[in-house]
């Protein structure tokens, strides 16, 4: 009896990897593992998880920031060299090992246990600032229930008795941009100027975290029909705006601006880093969610086809959303250009009595005055001529995270009397995208805490969710200051970018070199009937790791070769301008990166020294059969219990016997007393 029990605790690698059963029987009777109701439901869930706010505002913004069509080149390179192979890798390793993120990397190798923790910490950091975007969406949604929309026109001010004028800053920046920066955010001149808490944003922040907590507390028990709706509703709204955008003046100019490449931008390493980061954000890579989703698939599901379909769908969504954005950008730039020309013509008619608005048409203006306006400058009228440039308006039309709140709101205004209705629909779409991603991100962090099981209170879902949401909300107070817009940009740049890429590098090395490419190939052959093609093997083993290493080195050299800057709002010009970060911002940036990536060497070192042990989780694994209670609650009715088919190992080649190792899922108790139990 003692020997039998010992054999259940000491498992050979050939019993572990590749797994031949959908559950790992350690002790106790076998319990059927949860599974998706249907393949279509799983596919829609992955699409809904992967397609988020980043496709709507992040990809078009990066395209505009990095040379228009030139950015599509590194994006496509990263799609095939990084995104698609790593997506395939995560889906395959999760489906074969039937574990979540932390459990998978403990099975791959105990010294890689920090990969799962790094993913959890990165998810926590991203969840903090991601909810700030949801906060902004709620603010705009609340303001959409009025007609006319508050950003439809510029406000006026009284300069003398019975004399009013349009606020000059709004006249310069445009009504949607003015509403965003001055009325919604009430943004400060820079990061070092907090300007106090903005109570309207504070209420929106508290409300958004309350919604998140209620959903996490009750569990996400949406049916398959809701999954189908959340996955398709954004495409319906984007299609409506696409059709409307093509009918607006200047849409062709915006599309040409998007497609025209500025090749000199490709020499900037930041362009390639942003392309790689966008791939990770778009696909949800390195967060651990994809591994968890695929772990509930049938063992013989064609994971290769899934990876290709999801990749193509995500690529199409990014390009489609970018097309919609730039068509509207062209329209907005056209309005700004026409407004600028009208201002100059009106000023000319005041300076030159022989001309009036009837004789001085736009054609005459372009032919006779546009090139020599400086010769007519005068201070007698308290105004000066503006430099009108369609190209400049396009370049500044999509700055930062305010893209959706400036460009799309302008398009919404053009819907006429129905604008409030479409504004509500649009921001509901953004909320459906954002909240879905936020739920999954927070639940991923909560799952790691449940699985660590350091203390009995960690088993109380309502308490863990409350602590997570409460702590995130407190840190989120940074985002309701006058400088909150800049803090969101800082978190967006450093909390998600570098950690995600480093974790993805660890995943690629872990599977290709630690787990072993021959073993991984046999696992895939067992699942789909054939080994992965040469393209996948080369990408996993060489291209992806080397490309990420080169990107990190180039980016670090580029970042430290000059001061790190951010975009600050200049109210005198109505535009964003570069400013250097204050010293304390650099400390925050370093913390955001190191807080997650230090788990990679930290856990490996502590386990190598024998400080961290991982034996006690066997009892939990036996009870849950590889399924954490938190994951079960998270998936709710989207999952149904069904028996997985039992497969033998006679049709695959077994790996060479190795020294037996002890493994668990996600246990990090650090006392010798625990390991001795």
LUMBAZA-273107 format. One line per field, with one value per residue (C-alpha): residue number from 1; x, y, z; residue in three letters. Coordinates in steps of 0.05 Angstrom, whole numbers. Example, Ala and Ser with C-alpha at 12.3 -4.5 7.8 and 13.67 -1.06 7.14 Angstrom:
# LUMBAZA-273107
seq	[1, 2] .
x	[246, 273] .
y	[-90, -21] .
z	[156, 143] .
type	[ALA, SER] .
//
This chain:
# LUMBAZA-273107
seq	[1, 2, 3, 4, 5, 6, 7, 8, 9, 10, 11, 12, 13, 14, 15, 16, 17, 18, 19, 20, 21, 22, 23, 24, 25, 26, 27, 28, 29, 30, 31, 32, 33, 34, 35, 36, 37, 38, 39, 40, 41, 42, 43, 44, 45, 46, 47, 48, 49, 50, 51, 52, 53, 54, 55, 56, 57, 58, 59, 60, 61, 62, 63, 64, 65, 66, 67, 68, 69, 70, 71, 72, 73, 74, 75, 76, 77, 78, 79, 80, 81, 82, 83, 84, 85, 86, 87, 88, 89, 90, 91, 92, 93, 94, 95, 96, 97, 98, 99, 100, 101, 102, 103, 104, 105, 106, 107, 108, 109, 110, 111, 112, 113, 114, 115, 116, 117, 118, 119, 120, 121, 122, 123, 124, 125, 126, 127, 128, 129, 130, 131, 132, 133, 134, 135, 136, 137, 138, 139, 140, 141, 142, 143, 144, 145, 146, 147, 148, 149, 150, 151, 152, 153, 154, 155, 156, 157, 158, 159, 160, 161, 162, 163, 164, 165, 166, 167, 168, 169, 170, 171, 172, 173, 174, 175, 176, 177, 178, 179, 180, 181, 182, 183, 184, 185, 186, 187, 188, 189, 190, 191, 192, 193, 194, 195, 196, 197, 198, 199, 200, 201, 202, 203, 204, 205, 206, 207, 208, 209, 210, 211, 212, 213, 214, 215, 216, 217, 218, 219, 220, 221, 222, 223, 224, 225, 226, 227, 228, 229, 230, 231, 232, 233, 234, 235, 236, 237, 238, 239, 240, 241, 242, 243, 244, 245, 246, 247, 248, 249, 250, 251, 252, 253, 254, 255, 256, 257, 258, 259, 260, 261, 262, 263, 264, 265, 266, 267, 268, 269, 270, 271, 272, 273, 274, 275, 276, 277, 278, 279, 280, 281, 282, 283, 284, 285, 286, 287, 288, 289, 290, 291, 292, 293, 294, 295, 296, 297, 298, 299, 300, 301, 302, 303, 304, 305, 306, 307, 308, 309, 310, 311, 312, 313, 314, 315, 316, 317, 318, 319, 320, 321, 322, 323, 324, 325, 326, 327, 328, 329, 330, 331, 332, 333, 334, 335, 336, 337, 338, 339, 340, 341, 342, 343, 344, 345, 346, 347, 348, 349, 350, 351, 352, 353, 354, 355, 356, 357, 358, 359, 360, 361, 362, 363, 364, 365, 366, 367, 368, 369, 370, 371, 372, 373, 374, 375, 376, 377, 378, 379, 380, 381, 382, 383, 384, 385, 386, 387, 388, 389, 390, 391, 392, 393, 394, 395, 396, 397, 398, 399, 400, 401, 402, 403, 404, 405, 406, 407, 408, 409, 410, 411, 412, 413, 414, 415, 416, 417, 418, 419, 420, 421, 422, 423, 424, 425, 426, 427, 428, 429, 430, 431, 432, 433, 434, 435, 436, 437, 438, 439, 440, 441, 442, 443, 444, 445, 446, 447, 448, 449, 450, 451, 452, 453, 454, 455, 456, 457, 458, 459, 460, 461, 462, 463, 464, 465, 466, 467, 468, 469, 470, 471, 472, 473, 474, 475, 476, 477, 478, 479, 480, 481, 482, 483, 484, 485, 486, 487, 488, 489, 490, 491, 492, 493, 494, 495, 496, 497, 498, 499, 500, 501, 502, 503, 504, 505, 506, 507, 508, 509, 510, 511, 512, 513, 514, 515, 516, 517, 518, 519, 520, 521, 522, 523, 524, 525, 526, 527, 528, 529, 530, 531, 532, 533, 534, 535, 536, 537, 538, 539, 540, 541, 542, 543, 544, 545, 546, 547, 548, 549, 550, 551, 552, 553, 554, 555, 556, 557, 558, 559, 560, 561, 562, 563, 564, 565, 566, 567, 568, 569, 570, 571, 572, 573, 574, 575, 576, 577, 578, 579, 580, 581, 582, 583, 584, 585, 586, 587, 588, 589, 590, 591, 592, 593, 594, 595, 596, 597, 598, 599, 600, 601, 602, 603, 604, 605, 606, 607, 608, 609, 610, 611, 612, 613, 614, 615, 616, 617, 618, 619, 620, 621, 622, 623, 624, 625, 626, 627, 628, 629, 630, 631, 632, 633, 634, 635, 636, 637, 638, 639, 640, 641, 642, 643, 644, 645, 646, 647, 648, 649, 650, 651, 652, 653, 654, 655, 656, 657, 658, 659, 660, 661, 662, 663, 664, 665, 666, 667, 668, 669, 670, 671, 672, 673, 674, 675, 676, 677] .
x	[0, 57, 92, 28, 18, 90, 81, 22, 64, 126, 108, 156, 159, 132, 71, 64, 86, 56, -7, -50, -111, -152, -143, -85, -106, -65, -111, -186, -235, -231, -277, -298, -264, -307, -313, -342, -414, -393, -334, -370, -379, -305, -286, -331, -305, -233, -252, -290, -231, -178, -216, -220, -210, -140, -168, -211, -164, -94, -80, -105, -66, -2, -13, -19, 40, 88, 82, 14, 22, 94, 69, 31, 98, 125, 54, 50, 120, 103, 37, 70, 135, 107, 32, 8, 63, 55, -20, -13, 37, -8, -70, -32, 4, -60, -102, -50, -31, -103, -80, -84, -25, 10, -1, 24, 92, 102, 91, 139, 192, 187, 239, 192, 137, 150, 123, 52, 61, 92, 31, -15, 22, 22, -53, -62, -23, -61, -128, -112, -107, -153, -211, -193, -213, -278, -287, -281, -331, -382, -372, -387, -445, -477, -467, -498, -568, -579, -591, -552, -491, -446, -387, -427, -410, -359, -381, -384, -359, -379, -323, -365, -436, -480, -418, -401, -352, -332, -280, -214, -183, -244, -243, -171, -175, -246, -307, -295, -222, -239, -293, -245, -186, -219, -288, -283, -211, -199, -127, -68, -8, 36, 48, 79, 15, -38, -92, -131, -185, -238, -302, -339, -285, -281, -354, -345, -285, -323, -383, -340, -305, -372, -397, -334, -339, -413, -398, -337, -372, -430, -388, -394, -451, -471, -501, -474, -522, -491, -422, -446, -475, -413, -369, -412, -442, -377, -373, -444, -429, -363, -398, -449, -394, -354, -413, -426, -353, -346, -402, -367, -322, -248, -256, -211, -157, -158, -152, -95, -60, -68, -42, 15, 78, 131, 188, 236, 193, 217, 286, 256, 260, 199, 158, 176, 166, 97, 80, 100, 64, 1, 3, 6, -50, -94, -85, -85, -17, 24, -36, -52, -125, -115, -80, -139, -191, -157, -148, -223, -222, -227, -158, -163, -188, -152, -114, -73, -135, -161, -97, -99, -173, -166, -104, -137, -200, -159, -119, -183, -213, -152, -150, -225, -226, -167, -202, -264, -221, -181, -241, -270, -202, -201, -270, -248, -184, -225, -271, -211, -177, -239, -250, -178, -186, -251, -216, -160, -210, -250, -187, -166, -233, -222, -151, -165, -228, -230, -246, -308, -333, -367, -306, -253, -273, -233, -207, -181, -152, -112, -88, -70, -61, -45, 29, 43, -3, 55, 60, -10, 1, -24, -42, -96, -150, -123, -116, -65, -67, -65, -24, -74, -49, -90, -28, -17, -89, -85, -21, -50, -119, -106, -61, -61, -118, -166, -173, -241, -265, -244, -250, -311, -349, -341, -371, -428, -446, -455, -512, -557, -618, -603, -533, -550, -577, -514, -470, -504, -495, -422, -402, -442, -400, -336, -361, -379, -308, -274, -314, -307, -232, -230, -271, -224, -162, -185, -210, -142, -108, -160, -149, -75, -91, -141, -90, -34, -78, -33, -90, -162, -190, -163, -217, -271, -286, -325, -268, -212, -252, -265, -192, -170, -222, -212, -137, -142, -192, -147, -88, -136, -144, -83, -126, -179, -128, -117, -55, -92, -90, -14, -12, -56, -6, 52, 18, -1, 71, 108, 59, 39, 92, 158, 130, 86, 143, 190, 138, 125, 200, 200, 141, 176, 241, 204, 165, 219, 281, 259, 197, 230, 210, 209, 163, 118, 114, 93, 39, 12, 14, -25, -78, -87, -58, 6, 67, 72, 100, 172, 148, 119, 179, 229, 186, 179, 251, 290, 252, 207, 260, 314, 267, 242, 313, 335, 274, 288, 362, 346, 291, 333, 388, 338, 303, 367, 399, 353, 305, 240, 182, 107, 51, 25, -33, -17, -81, -51, -45, -98, -50, -6, 69, 129, 152, 205, 182, 198, 248, 195, 159, 222, 218, 146, 164, 218, 171, 116, 165, 205, 145, 125, 188, 228, 184, 217, 287, 262, 219, 272, 327, 285, 264, 336, 357, 301, 266, 200, 167, 108, 85, 20, -18, -24, -83, -116, -102, -134, -196, -203, -174, -136, -196, -192, -256, -246, -242, -305, -342, -312, -336, -403, -456, -410, -380, -416, -392, -379, -332, -269, -251, -197, -137, -80, -7, 6, 0, 55, 128, 144, 199, 262, 254, 279, 291, 225, 203, 149, 100, 37, -5, 6, 30, 84, 85, 153, 163, 199, 143, 94, 139, 146, 71] .
y	[0, 48, 33, 44, 112, 130, 115, 163, 219, 206, 212, 201, 254, 203, 198, 274, 299, 284, 271, 214, 229, 292, 291, 272, 218, 228, 204, 192, 175, 207, 267, 288, 353, 413, 425, 476, 466, 470, 487, 549, 574, 565, 601, 660, 663, 667, 720, 760, 755, 773, 828, 887, 962, 955, 940, 1002, 1055, 1026, 998, 1059, 1104, 1065, 1065, 1141, 1149, 1105, 1128, 1105, 1047, 1037, 1009, 955, 925, 910, 891, 837, 814, 807, 774, 716, 714, 726, 730, 669, 622, 643, 638, 568, 552, 576, 542, 477, 474, 490, 438, 383, 393, 410, 463, 538, 585, 574, 499, 493, 525, 484, 421, 446, 455, 472, 527, 562, 571, 646, 652, 642, 691, 743, 737, 747, 809, 838, 826, 862, 923, 924, 917, 980, 1027, 989, 1007, 1081, 1073, 1041, 1100, 1148, 1106, 1110, 1186, 1194, 1145, 1186, 1250, 1217, 1221, 1293, 1330, 1363, 1325, 1367, 1360, 1381, 1455, 1500, 1538, 1613, 1666, 1738, 1788, 1851, 1873, 1837, 1812, 1738, 1696, 1624, 1603, 1613, 1548, 1509, 1548, 1527, 1454, 1437, 1421, 1346, 1355, 1413, 1373, 1314, 1352, 1411, 1389, 1313, 1305, 1378, 1359, 1393, 1423, 1364, 1303, 1345, 1386, 1342, 1398, 1358, 1305, 1314, 1293, 1275, 1225, 1200, 1182, 1147, 1109, 1085, 1065, 1026, 987, 973, 942, 900, 876, 858, 816, 783, 771, 735, 701, 708, 660, 686, 636, 618, 667, 724, 702, 704, 774, 803, 775, 801, 866, 906, 885, 909, 978, 983, 966, 1022, 1073, 1047, 1059, 1127, 1146, 1132, 1181, 1239, 1291, 1276, 1202, 1187, 1233, 1197, 1129, 1153, 1179, 1110, 1072, 1119, 1092, 1137, 1088, 1127, 1108, 1036, 1057, 1071, 1010, 1036, 1024, 950, 944, 975, 927, 868, 895, 907, 835, 812, 859, 840, 766, 767, 732, 724, 740, 667, 670, 633, 576, 569, 572, 519, 472, 457, 433, 360, 330, 319, 389, 417, 471, 490, 510, 549, 589, 607, 626, 669, 703, 720, 744, 789, 817, 832, 866, 911, 931, 941, 985, 1024, 1037, 1063, 1108, 1138, 1151, 1192, 1223, 1248, 1279, 1313, 1339, 1366, 1405, 1433, 1454, 1487, 1522, 1548, 1574, 1609, 1643, 1669, 1693, 1731, 1764, 1784, 1817, 1860, 1880, 1891, 1933, 1919, 1846, 1815, 1744, 1743, 1762, 1729, 1657, 1597, 1589, 1661, 1651, 1590, 1624, 1693, 1694, 1626, 1628, 1699, 1708, 1731, 1796, 1814, 1800, 1855, 1865, 1916, 1864, 1824, 1762, 1729, 1683, 1609, 1557, 1512, 1442, 1380, 1337, 1369, 1360, 1286, 1278, 1308, 1278, 1212, 1227, 1180, 1143, 1199, 1174, 1143, 1202, 1254, 1223, 1179, 1232, 1278, 1225, 1215, 1289, 1282, 1233, 1293, 1287, 1213, 1228, 1215, 1146, 1127, 1156, 1109, 1050, 1066, 1073, 1011, 975, 1002, 982, 911, 904, 935, 903, 834, 840, 871, 814, 762, 801, 809, 737, 713, 748, 720, 650, 654, 677, 620, 569, 594, 580, 615, 630, 605, 674, 664, 612, 665, 691, 752, 774, 763, 799, 856, 863, 862, 912, 956, 959, 973, 1028, 1061, 1061, 1085, 1150, 1172, 1171, 1220, 1275, 1331, 1293, 1226, 1225, 1224, 1170, 1126, 1136, 1118, 1054, 1037, 1045, 1008, 963, 921, 929, 905, 852, 820, 813, 785, 735, 715, 704, 659, 620, 609, 587, 544, 504, 500, 488, 465, 424, 405, 413, 338, 326, 385, 361, 292, 324, 363, 301, 263, 319, 336, 276, 307, 342, 418, 443, 468, 541, 532, 494, 546, 604, 572, 552, 607, 665, 685, 683, 717, 770, 787, 791, 837, 881, 887, 905, 956, 987, 994, 1027, 1073, 1091, 1108, 1147, 1206, 1231, 1193, 1239, 1239, 1279, 1338, 1383, 1455, 1496, 1555, 1512, 1460, 1403, 1352, 1367, 1327, 1338, 1300, 1255, 1280, 1238, 1202, 1179, 1140, 1104, 1086, 1061, 1016, 988, 973, 931, 897, 881, 826, 804, 793, 733, 696, 692, 700, 636, 597, 619, 606, 537, 520, 538, 496, 555, 547, 479, 453, 387, 405, 422, 348, 342, 402, 373, 308, 343, 389, 343, 401, 449, 506, 525, 597, 577, 537, 597, 643, 602, 588, 563, 573, 506, 440, 377, 322, 263, 270, 211, 167, 159, 109, 121, 64, 109, 158, 153, 157, 203, 176, 160, 216, 224, 225, 294, 318, 369, 405, 461, 530, 517, 560, 544, 562, 520, 455, 433, 436, 398, 343, 330] .
z	[0, 17, -48, -87, -54, -67, -141, -143, -114, -155, -229, -286, -341, -390, -346, -346, -414, -461, -421, -446, -403, -399, -323, -279, -231, -168, -113, -109, -164, -232, -242, -312, -332, -352, -427, -475, -496, -569, -613, -637, -566, -552, -616, -601, -530, -554, -606, -554, -506, -558, -595, -547, -542, -569, -638, -637, -609, -599, -668, -707, -659, -670, -745, -743, -696, -735, -806, -831, -880, -857, -791, -828, -847, -777, -756, -810, -794, -721, -737, -774, -735, -665, -658, -697, -672, -599, -603, -630, -575, -518, -545, -556, -490, -452, -490, -482, -409, -388, -339, -328, -337, -270, -272, -343, -329, -266, -308, -362, -309, -234, -243, -292, -241, -241, -312, -289, -231, -277, -322, -262, -238, -308, -312, -246, -271, -337, -300, -259, -318, -366, -321, -330, -403, -381, -334, -393, -432, -375, -371, -446, -442, -387, -428, -489, -459, -481, -545, -574, -552, -506, -554, -616, -612, -578, -516, -517, -468, -454, -468, -461, -449, -500, -536, -537, -574, -582, -531, -569, -546, -571, -636, -645, -624, -647, -604, -594, -576, -529, -494, -485, -456, -421, -400, -392, -367, -346, -361, -327, -364, -346, -303, -247, -240, -207, -205, -154, -161, -214, -180, -244, -263, -191, -191, -259, -231, -170, -212, -261, -206, -173, -238, -244, -172, -178, -239, -208, -142, -175, -227, -301, -316, -385, -434, -502, -534, -496, -519, -591, -580, -548, -603, -661, -635, -644, -717, -729, -700, -737, -802, -790, -777, -837, -885, -854, -856, -930, -945, -909, -941, -934, -922, -982, -954, -888, -921, -964, -902, -871, -931, -951, -918, -886, -890, -846, -786, -795, -769, -701, -655, -618, -681, -680, -605, -610, -666, -624, -563, -604, -626, -554, -534, -593, -583, -507, -507, -443, -399, -387, -409, -474, -439, -391, -447, -489, -430, -433, -505, -526, -530, -605, -623, -684, -647, -708, -747, -687, -683, -757, -756, -693, -721, -787, -752, -706, -764, -802, -742, -732, -806, -809, -746, -772, -838, -801, -757, -813, -857, -799, -787, -859, -848, -784, -816, -874, -827, -789, -853, -881, -814, -816, -887, -869, -810, -856, -908, -856, -830, -900, -914, -852, -871, -946, -956, -1031, -1017, -986, -974, -1041, -1083, -1039, -1051, -1029, -1100, -1101, -1032, -1054, -1117, -1091, -1016, -987, -1002, -976, -916, -872, -911, -887, -813, -768, -695, -708, -705, -647, -690, -736, -795, -783, -821, -854, -870, -882, -868, -800, -781, -799, -760, -697, -705, -669, -610, -550, -518, -535, -607, -598, -556, -607, -676, -667, -628, -688, -733, -684, -688, -763, -753, -741, -695, -683, -657, -583, -601, -640, -586, -535, -582, -595, -522, -504, -555, -523, -454, -478, -505, -445, -390, -420, -422, -352, -323, -352, -330, -258, -255, -280, -221, -173, -199, -183, -112, -102, -127, -83, -22, 27, 75, 85, 67, -3, -14, -4, -74, -52, -7, -57, -111, -63, -44, -117, -141, -79, -86, -161, -148, -96, -144, -198, -160, -199, -261, -235, -222, -271, -291, -295, -371, -368, -315, -360, -416, -370, -347, -419, -442, -387, -348, -407, -461, -432, -384, -437, -485, -433, -410, -483, -491, -430, -458, -525, -493, -442, -493, -547, -505, -436, -451, -516, -589, -604, -544, -562, -634, -612, -568, -627, -671, -619, -617, -691, -728, -755, -730, -737, -803, -808, -805, -736, -708, -734, -709, -639, -631, -666, -698, -640, -585, -626, -652, -582, -555, -612, -600, -526, -537, -591, -550, -487, -528, -560, -495, -457, -514, -502, -448, -443, -461, -460, -494, -453, -472, -491, -482, -521, -584, -570, -585, -549, -544, -520, -448, -409, -352, -281, -242, -199, -262, -280, -212, -226, -296, -268, -215, -266, -307, -251, -207, -254, -291, -227, -212, -270, -239, -168, -166, -203, -154, -92, -116, -135, -65, -36, -3, -42, -42, -82, -53, -17, -80, -97, -50, -84, -153, -132, -108, -168, -222, -252, -250, -200, -165, -187, -260, -253, -224, -276, -335, -303, -351, -410, -390, -383, -351, -399, -400, -440, -484, -456, -502, -501, -518, -566, -627, -606, -591, -517, -493, -463, -388, -344, -270, -234, -212, -166, -194, -174, -200, -172, -101, -71, 3, 30, 92, 101, 147, 89, 42, 92, 96] .
type	[UNK, UNK, UNK, UNK, UNK, UNK, UNK, UNK, UNK, UNK, UNK, UNK, UNK, UNK, UNK, UNK, UNK, UNK, UNK, UNK, UNK, UNK, UNK, UNK, UNK, UNK, UNK, UNK, UNK, UNK, UNK, UNK, UNK, UNK, UNK, UNK, UNK, UNK, UNK, UNK, UNK, UNK, UNK, UNK, UNK, UNK, UNK, UNK, UNK, UNK, UNK, UNK, UNK, UNK, UNK, UNK, UNK, UNK, UNK, UNK, UNK, UNK, UNK, UNK, UNK, UNK, UNK, UNK, UNK, UNK, UNK, UNK, UNK, UNK, UNK, UNK, UNK, UNK, UNK, UNK, UNK, UNK, UNK, UNK, UNK, UNK, UNK, UNK, UNK, UNK, UNK, UNK, UNK, UNK, UNK, UNK, UNK, UNK, UNK, UNK, UNK, UNK, UNK, UNK, UNK, UNK, UNK, UNK, UNK, UNK, UNK, UNK, UNK, UNK, UNK, UNK, UNK, UNK, UNK, UNK, UNK, UNK, UNK, UNK, UNK, UNK, UNK, UNK, UNK, UNK, UNK, UNK, UNK, UNK, UNK, UNK, UNK, UNK, UNK, UNK, UNK, UNK, UNK, UNK, UNK, UNK, UNK, UNK, UNK, UNK, UNK, UNK, UNK, UNK, UNK, UNK, UNK, UNK, UNK, UNK, UNK, UNK, UNK, UNK, UNK, UNK, UNK, UNK, UNK, UNK, UNK, UNK, UNK, UNK, UNK, UNK, UNK, UNK, UNK, UNK, UNK, UNK, UNK, UNK, UNK, UNK, UNK, UNK, UNK, UNK, UNK, UNK, UNK, UNK, UNK, UNK, UNK, UNK, UNK, UNK, UNK, UNK, UNK, UNK, UNK, UNK, UNK, UNK, UNK, UNK, UNK, UNK, UNK, UNK, UNK, UNK, UNK, UNK, UNK, UNK, UNK, UNK, UNK, UNK, UNK, UNK, UNK, UNK, UNK, UNK, UNK, UNK, UNK, UNK, UNK, UNK, UNK, UNK, UNK, UNK, UNK, UNK, UNK, UNK, UNK, UNK, UNK, UNK, UNK, UNK, UNK, UNK, UNK, UNK, UNK, UNK, UNK, UNK, UNK, UNK, UNK, UNK, UNK, UNK, UNK, UNK, UNK, UNK, UNK, UNK, UNK, UNK, UNK, UNK, UNK, UNK, UNK, UNK, UNK, UNK, UNK, UNK, UNK, UNK, UNK, UNK, UNK, UNK, UNK, UNK, UNK, UNK, UNK, UNK, UNK, UNK, UNK, UNK, UNK, UNK, UNK, UNK, UNK, UNK, UNK, UNK, UNK, UNK, UNK, UNK, UNK, UNK, UNK, UNK, UNK, UNK, UNK, UNK, UNK, UNK, UNK, UNK, UNK, UNK, UNK, UNK, UNK, UNK, UNK, UNK, UNK, UNK, UNK, UNK, UNK, UNK, UNK, UNK, UNK, UNK, UNK, UNK, UNK, UNK, UNK, UNK, UNK, UNK, UNK, UNK, UNK, UNK, UNK, UNK, UNK, UNK, UNK, UNK, UNK, UNK, UNK, UNK, UNK, UNK, UNK, UNK, UNK, UNK, UNK, UNK, UNK, UNK, UNK, UNK, UNK, UNK, UNK, UNK, UNK, UNK, UNK, UNK, UNK, UNK, UNK, UNK, UNK, UNK, UNK, UNK, UNK, UNK, UNK, UNK, UNK, UNK, UNK, UNK, UNK, UNK, UNK, UNK, UNK, UNK, UNK, UNK, UNK, UNK, UNK, UNK, UNK, UNK, UNK, UNK, UNK, UNK, UNK, UNK, UNK, UNK, UNK, UNK, UNK, UNK, UNK, UNK, UNK, UNK, UNK, UNK, UNK, UNK, UNK, UNK, UNK, UNK, UNK, UNK, UNK, UNK, UNK, UNK, UNK, UNK, UNK, UNK, UNK, UNK, UNK, UNK, UNK, UNK, UNK, UNK, UNK, UNK, UNK, UNK, UNK, UNK, UNK, UNK, UNK, UNK, UNK, UNK, UNK, UNK, UNK, UNK, UNK, UNK, UNK, UNK, UNK, UNK, UNK, UNK, UNK, UNK, UNK, UNK, UNK, UNK, UNK, UNK, UNK, UNK, UNK, UNK, UNK, UNK, UNK, UNK, UNK, UNK, UNK, UNK, UNK, UNK, UNK, UNK, UNK, UNK, UNK, UNK, UNK, UNK, UNK, UNK, UNK, UNK, UNK, UNK, UNK, UNK, UNK, UNK, UNK, UNK, UNK, UNK, UNK, UNK, UNK, UNK, UNK, UNK, UNK, UNK, UNK, UNK, UNK, UNK, UNK, UNK, UNK, UNK, UNK, UNK, UNK, UNK, UNK, UNK, UNK, UNK, UNK, UNK, UNK, UNK, UNK, UNK, UNK, UNK, UNK, UNK, UNK, UNK, UNK, UNK, UNK, UNK, UNK, UNK, UNK, UNK, UNK, UNK, UNK, UNK, UNK, UNK, UNK, UNK, UNK, UNK, UNK, UNK, UNK, UNK, UNK, UNK, UNK, UNK, UNK, UNK, UNK, UNK, UNK, UNK, UNK, UNK, UNK, UNK, UNK, UNK, UNK, UNK, UNK, UNK, UNK, UNK, UNK, UNK, UNK, UNK, UNK, UNK, UNK, UNK, UNK, UNK, UNK, UNK, UNK, UNK, UNK, UNK, UNK, UNK, UNK, UNK, UNK, UNK, UNK, UNK, UNK, UNK, UNK, UNK, UNK, UNK, UNK, UNK, UNK, UNK, UNK, UNK, UNK, UNK, UNK, UNK, UNK, UNK, UNK, UNK, UNK, UNK, UNK, UNK, UNK, UNK, UNK, UNK, UNK, UNK, UNK, UNK, UNK, UNK, UNK, UNK, UNK, UNK, UNK, UNK, UNK, UNK, UNK, UNK, UNK, UNK, UNK, UNK, UNK, UNK, UNK] .
//
